[in-house]
Amino acid sequence: MPPVLDPNRREKADLPEPGSAGVDDPDRTRFERIAFAQGFRRIAGLDEAGRGPLAGPVVAAAVILPEHLVLPGLRDSKKLTALQRERFFEAIHGRATAVGVGVIGPEVIDRINILQATVRAMIRALEDLAVSPDYLLIDALTVPGVAIPQKALIRGDDRSQSIAAASVIAKVTRDRLMLECDRRYPQYNFRAHKGYGTAEHLEALSRFGPCPIHRQSFRRVRADDDGAPPRQT
């Protein structure tokens, strides 16, 4: 469902940010509580996974949680174990008001660059929601062209429960997609590194060259001007 602006809420978009909210603050619902107090009712957290890897898609997720729901222990997906991420993935899907996902493949990343691809994935995640949000909390980015009040939070995936939920959905979804890629291209061992530029991955690139899911526009993937495969750095 396309995002829809409630014009009566626009003037309330610039919510005050609690000055004491640090990255280790255990209260990850304060930004949501402030937004609810301002009259917003469908607050979507937005985050992505896969901006840095050399291969595979970038995946964004949007999650709207009920007002009084608290998921203890939910935080930045990078700070959770794989098992914890899987458990939260199921819990979020079971209890969220709505979950949306957007996936942008490497061919588009190569064409429009990774930042624009990330923004496009976030817009698709919003459009995938069954319920239109009336306010957005986003990890470190703003999404231009979306007529919904929004707030970018630096390290928001560890400061906002809604963004943390989106972080988990995006991470688990992308990891599962990379397992499928591992079955198609087993020589790169995508199962282990998920496309990130590990020593093992760079060695495989040096031996086999890039495959169709590699991001050809990324320097460490591109062949040299003389056609030689990329070298490990």
N, C-alpha and C positions, 0 to 999 in steps of 0.2 A: 504494500500500500504506500503510495507516495507520501512523503512528509508534508504536512499541512501546517501553515502558520496560523496561530491564533493571534490576530493583531492586537487584541487586548492585553496580551502578555509581553509584547515586545519591549515595552518600557521597563519591564522588570528583569530583562535579560542579564544585566550586569550585577549579579548578586555579590554581596560582600564576601570576601574570602577571609576565613578565620586566620588571624595573624599567627596563631600559635601552632597551626597544623604543620608538623614536620613529617619527614619521610618515615619516621618510626612511630608516629602517632597511631596507637591501636584503634582509635575511633575512626572507622572507615565509613561511617554513615553520616558524618556531620554535613558534608556538602549536600547530600540528599535531603537531610532534615531542613536545612536552610531553604532549599528550593521548594520543598513542600510547604514550609511556612509562608513562602512568597505566593503561594497559590497554584504552583505547578502540580500536576497529578500523575503525569506519565513521563518519568525521568529516565532517559536512556543513557547508559554508559557505552562508550565507543572505544575500541582499541583494535590494534592490528598485530599480526605475527608474520614475519618473513620479509622485512625490509632489507635485512643484511645479507641473506644467503646468496650464493652464486647460482642457485638453481631452484626451480619450482615457483609456485605462485606466491603472491602476497594475499593474505586472508584477513578480512576485517569482520568483527562481530559487533552487534548492537544488542544490549540486554536491558529490558525494563523489569525492575523488581517491584513487588508489592511494597507499600509504604512502610509497614512495620516488620518486614522480614529482615532478620539478621542471620548471616551465615558465618559463624565463628571460624576463624582461621583462614577465611578467604582473603587472598592478597595477590600481589603480582605473580603471574603464573611462573615466571622464571625462578621464584623463590619457593616453589612447591615441587615435590617429587612427582614423577610421572604417575604414580599410583594416586597421589592426592589430587592431581589434575583430573584424572579420570573420574574420581569420586565426585569432585565438585562439578564436573561436566554433567554428570547424571542429575545431581541435586539441582543445578541451575535449570536444566531443561524441565525438571519435574515441578519446580516451584515458581519459576519466572512468569510474569504476565505475558511477556513475548520475547522471543529470541530471533534475531535476523543475522544472516551470514552473507558476505560478499567475497567473491574469489576473482582475482585478476591474474591471468596467466603470463608466462615469461615473454611471449611474443608481443603482448601489449606493453609490458614493462619496458621492453627494448624500444618500442615505438614512441612512448610518451614520457619516459623516465619513471624512476621508482616512486618519487614523491607524488606525482600526479596519479600514478597507478594506485597508490595507497589511498588517496582521496577518493578515487573512483570506487575502490572496494568498499570504503566506508559509506558512500552514497548507496551502493547496492545493498549493503547490510541494512541501512535504514529502510529502503524500499521493500526489503524482505520481511520486515516486521508486520505481524498481523494487526497490531495496534499502533496508531500514529503517536509518536512521542510529542510532548509539548515543551521539552527542555532537554538539552544534551550536555553531558559531561564527557570530555574527550581527553585522552592522554596526549598532552603536549601539542596537539594540532587544533586548528580550526578548519571547518569544512566550508569552503566558499560556495555560494550559490544555493545553499540550503536555507529555506525560510523558517528556521526554528531557532529560537534563542539558544545560545551555546556558550560553554565556558571551557577553555583549555586549562588543564592542570598539569604542571610539570611533575613528572613521576606520579601521575594520577592513578596508574595501575596499582600503586601501593598506598594510596590515600583515599580512594573512593571505592566502596564496595561494588557499585554498578560498573565502574571501569574495570575493576579486578575480575568481575564476572565475565565481561566481554573479553578480557585478556585470556582467561581460561578457555572460553569457547573458541576463540581464534587459534590459540596455540594447539589445542587438541585436534581441531578440525584440520589444521595444516599438517600436523604430524601424521595424521591418518592418510592424508593425500600423499605425503612423501613415502609412506609404506607402500602405497600402490605404485609409485614411481620406482621404488626399489625392486619390485617384482618385474617391471618392464626393463630396467637398466641395472641389473645386479652388479655389474663391474664397478660401479661407483660407491656402493654400500650406503645409499641414501638412508637406509634404515637407521644407521648409527649416527650420522652427522646432520641429517635433514637438509642437506644442501649447503650448510655453512662452510666457510673456507678453512677447514681443518687441514693438518698436514696430510692426512690420509686422502682427503678429497682432492687436494692439489696434486698429489702424486698420481691419482687416478686420471685427473685431467691431463697431466703431462704424458701419461702412457696412452690413453685412449682418445684424447681430444674431447671437445664438448659434444653432448648429445642434444636432442631436440628440446629438452626442458631446461637447458642451461641458458643463462641470461647473457646473450652475446654482447650486450652493450657494457657489461661490467669488465673492467680492465683485466682482472685476473682470469677471465674466461676467454677473452679475445685471443685469436691466434696472432702471432707476430706478422709484420708486414710481408715477410718472405714466406708466410704460410706455415711456419713452424708452430707446433702446439704450445700452449701457455706453459711457462716454467714455474716451478714452485718458488715462492719468495718468502 
